[in-house]
């Protein structure tokens, strides 16, 4: 499984670049329309946008930092959390301003740009970071459950933005793609630093 995470990160950055280059194409617009028709108004899925809200993400990040500082004494882990979640959010805002894609046209729509979806990108980042940190000293069974939960919630947060017409489906795919790529970059750094300090203790 570990051997797949890095090639997948390369694939996701390619997917992101392709989506950014082609989001105005007929095929992507057709895809966005079909996904909007399928998911729009689904109240169950739409509920999950709350766990992707910035306030909730910051709350989880603070809990992780407190856990890493006082319980695990893992100060490199704190930097890892800041790089993935805070750094990922900054990257998302930069990409939004670069692309400047308008959101779907609905009443009382948000005024910020649409591509890539912030909820999708920060959602995958904070959930995967949480799963990764909590998996470090856990059994194999619990690790599997943590990652399954993180993946399911990531998918539901992204789809909630389509269900609420806050984003196009291609925005969500782009958010997942760039979020995963950024997570793997940060995870690679964290893993290398961890092994370095273990060798030099």
HELIX and SHEET records of a PDB file:
HELIX    1   1 UNK A    2  UNK A   22  1                                  21    
HELIX    2   2 UNK A   26  UNK A   39  1                                  14    
HELIX    3   3 UNK A   43  UNK A   46  1                                   4    
HELIX    4   4 UNK A   47  UNK A   52  5                                   6    
HELIX    5   5 UNK A   54  UNK A   66  1                                  13    
HELIX    6   6 UNK A   67  UNK A   71  3                                   5    
HELIX    7   7 UNK A   75  UNK A   81  1                                   7    
HELIX    8   8 UNK A   82  UNK A   86  3                                   5    
HELIX    9   9 UNK A   87  UNK A   99  1                                  13    
HELIX   10  10 UNK A  118  UNK A  135  1                                  18    
HELIX   11  11 UNK A  140  UNK A  163  1                                  24    
HELIX   12  12 UNK A  169  UNK A  199  1                                  31    
END                                                                             
